[in-house]
């Protein structure tokens, strides 16, 4: 079981604001890092799977960076919209193919 | 194409009863995972199946919990003698299990279990 920390725990932003969250994880024995978005009453949905130090991935207005040496990843949302409201989960993958999920950052975008 | 499906979507049971939760993974996905989310908690890993290999049961919280996967497809999570602390949303996920590290997991809608 890995120690995964996400901050902040919750966040309220105005529509149009850009925002970012942090995921911290053990840098030793790193294998991969997953980001998921979980909307209320829906299933978690994969955003990114990142494996290489320095990786930067983008999907629309959402992007993520990865630093495996220091054990952190940032998720950025540019120009937040109300439909971005969800809990954003990060999960490092161990070599045993087991994901350990952080407790998530709950984002609320106010119109 | 069909995604991961789970049944039932909701289950209310009395303390001490046994329950069975079912997961149908995406066709062709050889890896299957069970997680649960208790109120106010994050997603907790329970068990992982990969093909015909012995499952990774390291996340099961007690011997009242068991799971099987028949024919490499459908999985059933069984909780015996349910307790109130078993109340949670139980999520199933599946993924392709290529040799690479970049396999995202596809989640089902979950089963909300309430133990009275």
Interface residues (C-beta under 8 A of the other chain):
Chain A: X31 X32 X34 X36 X42 X43 X44 X45 X46 X49 X51 X89 X91 X93 X96 X97 X98 X99 X100 X101 X102 X103 X104
Chain B: X3 X4 X31 X33 X35 X41 X42 X43 X44 X45 X48 X50 X56 X58 X59 X91 X93 X97 X101 X102 X103 X104 X105 X106 X107 X108 X109 X110
